[in-house]
Amino acid sequence: MTVTARLAISLDGFAAGLEQGIDNPMGIGGLRNHTWAFGDVHPVDAAVLAEAKAGIGAYVMGRNMFDGHRGPWDLSWRGWWGEEPPYHCPVFVLTHHARDPLPMAGGTTFHFVTEGPEVALELAKEAAGDQRVDIAGGPSTVRHYLAAGEIDELLVHQAPVVLGAGEPLFAGVDVELVPLRVAQSPKVTHITYRAR
């Protein structure tokens, strides 16, 4: 079973800007890390994205990635992605507040896990079968699994922007990363690391 993660970061290592919230999910300037993935996508970037998405059987994400609210659930909230999220398989959301599973169009069902990150990962591995589990984010969730030694490969999309402040990907994580592959377009550099 391979566990992967992928995040876009700025040149100074921030995966999100300051003041993340329901009206600004990636924080101030954080969307600049992702401009390469929207609109007229370069063929190199499109190929990297397609390869990164292939073979995933389940995802794990933090609550902040699913929902910019804090505290008890607003049950009318169904995620940032509309009625057909881009996952198309089970997604296990880390939370302190219980919620019934949320089936969506296209095969995505969000499962809300209150028993902690280890349980969420085990549930994702069971659901994925012989496919990969991807730690979808956000940065604090990826940091947790990196620090725990649970991520096999980390794909970093490093955008040529400087945010200056925000939520760093690697803060407090003592992990050795070995570069495996690099792909580059005019808009972003994609670096795949072995992380265990």
Helices and strands as residue ranges (DSSP letters): E 3-9, E 14-16, G 30-37, H 43-53, E 56-62, H 63-66, E 90-94, E 102-103, G 105-107, E 109-113, H 117-128, E 132-137, H 139-147, E 153-158, E 167-168, E 178-184, E 189-194
